[in-house]
């Protein structure tokens, strides 16, 4: 593994050169400014927990990309998998629960919104593209295919030997996860063509994909990613143990992330329909 030779030299450093490290704080400040406006005007639609959720999501992305976890992931598969869990199972739903579209728009100068943003929002072509991209089936396939393809041995080995493909992998995971969680949270201004109850099999079926992949890691009789055999492992912690632990990291947090919302939605639909955590934005906001 080409850059493994020097990984230990950087394992305790923070990577502040990644473009995401600079974009996320900008989004946080931008959102905060807009949130202050909409919170004053629509406190029931934008309670304080929304800004807390979005800022927590920004922090999770920052830690996943910039913290030493990134360097450690090149030495331990289970740490690399932990990074992927942050980017796919935790950060995206936190970001979307902030319902960021209205605050981000309200933070812009009115003249800019009128001249540039409004024509885009009413564009028939762009709205059609948006409906296609955010269709639940497209969203489900985006994350599921990313999980399957990027864990194929040849693809994963490519990532371990190339920083470029490493970044591409993370971008696929993060973008795929943003799409996946969009219909679950029901982010404004989209209107899902599926009923809310359909999000339950949507989440459960995604969990089956994640569980199958994690089971392959945990119970495989051979080392799937040989590059991890070339790094130092402490006594009693072999590359196979590292691989099995990576499967557990993928399995348990992943199942929690998928199944807890499915259970909450089930309770909302069948038991307590008036109390909704993943509540669509009111029609007045649309």
N, C-alpha and C positions, 0 to 999 in steps of 0.2 A: 504494500500500500504506500503510494508515493509520499503523501504528506504525513504518514503516521510516524515517520522517523523523528519529526520535530514536534509532534503533538504535545508531548509531555512538557515542552518548554513553554507552551502557551495555555496549559490546562487550567491555570489559575488566573487568567486574564479575562477581561471583558472586551468583547468585540464591538466597538462603537463606530466602526466604519461602514456597517451595513446600511443601505438606504432606508430600510424599514425602521431602523433605530431613530431616524430623523423624521420620518413621515408620521409615525404614531403620536409623538408629542404634539405635532402640528394639528393632527386630527383632534386630540384631546382638548387643546386650547380652543380650537374652532368650535367644537361641539359645546364646550362649557359656556362660551359666549352666547351661542344660540339658545342653549338650555335655560339660561337665566331669563331670556325673553319669554319663551313659551311656558316656563314654569309660573311666571307672574300672570300670564294670560289664561293658561289652562292647567292649573295645579292638579286637578283630578286626573288629567290625561298624562301629565308629566310630573309624577311625584319624584321625590328625591332619590328613591331607589333606582330610578332609571339612569341617572348620571353616575351613581355609584357603580352600577353594573357595567356601563360603557367604559368608565375609567379603569375598572378592574380588568376588563378585557384588553385594554391598551397595555396595562402593566404585564399581563400574562404573555402577550406577544413580545413585548420588550425582553422579558426574562427568557423566553424560549429562544430568541434570536441572538441576543447580546450577551447573555450570562455565560459563565464557564461551562454550563450544560452543553453548549454547542460543541466545544472542544472535547469535553469528556465523552460525548456521544461517539466520537471517532475511536475511542478506546474500549468502550463498553456498550454492547448492543442494548442492554436494558435501559441505559441512560439515553441513548438515541431514541428508543421507543417512548421514553418519558417525554422527550421533547416533542415527538409527534403527537402524543396525547394532548399536550398543552395547545398545540396548533390546530387540532381537529375537534377535540371534544370539549374544551373549556373556553378558549378565547372567542370563537365565533358566536355561540349562544349568548355569552355575556355582552358582546358588542351589539348584537341584534336586539337584545332586550332593552337596550337604551333607545330603541326606535329613533335612529339617528337622522333620518332624512329631513324631517321638519326643522329640528334645531340647526342642522347644517345650512339649510336654505335660509332660515331666518337670520343667521349670522352674516349673510352676504349683504352688500349694499343694495337697496331697493332698485336703483338704476340698473345694476348688473343683472338682477333677477328679471326685470322687465325686458331688457334688450337681448339677453343671452339665454338665460335659464328657461323662461316661460315658453319660448318657441320650441325648445327641446322637449319640454314636458308635454306639450300638446301635439307633438309630431306623431302622426299615425304610424309611420315606419318604425320609429324608435319604440313606441309603445308595443308594437307587434313583436319586435325583437326582445323587449323586456319580458313580455308574456311567455315567449318561447324559452328564454334562458332560465326564468324562474318557475317554469312548469315543474311540479313535483317529480315527475318521472325523470326529467333532465337533471334535476338537483340530486336525486337518489343515485343516478348513474354516475354523476360527477365524482362523488366521494367513493362509492363502491369500486369503481374502476381504478381510481387512484390507489386505494388500499391493495387491490389485487395486483395491479401491474407493477407498482414500485416495490413490492415485496418479493417479486420473482428474483431468484438468485442472480441472474445476469444483470438485471436492472439495478439491484441493490449494490452489487459489486462495482458497477459503473459509478454510482454515487460516492462510494468510498475512495475512489481513485481520482475524482474530479470535483473540484469546488464548484465549478459551473453547474454540473448536473446535480450536485448536492443542493444548490439553491433552487434549481428547477423542481426537484422533488418536493422541497418544502413549499414552494409556490403552488404546486399542484395539490398538495394536501390542504393548504390553507384556503385557497380559492374554492376547491371542491367542498370543503367543510362550510365555508360561507354560504355557498349555494344550498348545501344540504339542510342547514338549519334555518334558512330563509322561510320556507313554508311552515316549518314547525312553530316558529315564533310568530309567524304571520306578519311580516314586516310591511309597514305602510310604505308605498302606496299600492302594493300588489293585492290582487284578489285571487286567491287560490281557486282553481276550477274544481278542486276536490273538497268534499265535506270534511269537517274537523275530525270525524271519527276515522277517516282514512289515514290520518297521521299515525294512528296506533300500529297498523300493519306496516306502514312506511318505516317506523322506527324499529319495530321488531325484526323485520326482514334485513335491515341494515346491521342489526346486532348479530344476526346469523352469519353474515359475511365476515364481520369482525371476529366473531367467535371461531369460525373455521380457520381463519388466518392465524389467530393466536394459538389454536390447538396444533397447527402444523409446526409452529415454532417450539411449543412446549414439549411435544411428544415425538418430534423427529429423531430418528436414530443416527442421523449424520449432521455434520456442521453445514448449515445451508450457506453461510457466508464465510468462506475460508480466510478472508483477510483478517478477521478477528482473532485467528489463531496466531498471527504474527506479532501481536502486542503482548506486553507483559501482563500476566494474570497472577494474583497472589495465590499462595498455596491453598488448596482446597476449593478454589473457585476457577474451574476450567472454562474454556470457551463454550462447551456444551451446557454447563450450568448457567453461564451468562445468557445463552440463547433461550434456555427454558425459562429463566427469570424474565426475559424480554417478552415471552409469550404471556406470562402472568400479568405483567404490566399492561400489555395490550388488552388482555381478556377482562380483568376486573374493572379498572376505571372505564374501559370502553362500554362494558355492559351496563354499568351504573349510569353513564351518560345517555345511553339509548333507552334503557328501560324505565328509569325514574320519570322522565317526561311522558312516556307511554302510560305509566300508572297514573300520573297526575291527570292526563287527558281523559283516561278512563273514568276516573272519579268525577271529573267535571261533567262528562257527558251522561253518565249513568246514575250518579249519586247526588252530586252537588252542582247542577248546571248553572247556578248563579254566581259561583266563585271560580274565577279563572285566572290562573297564573299566566298562561299563554293566551291572553285575551286579544282578539283582533282590535285594531284601532277603531274607535267609534266612527260612525259614518260621517259625522260632522268634520272630522279631520281629513277625510278623503276629498 
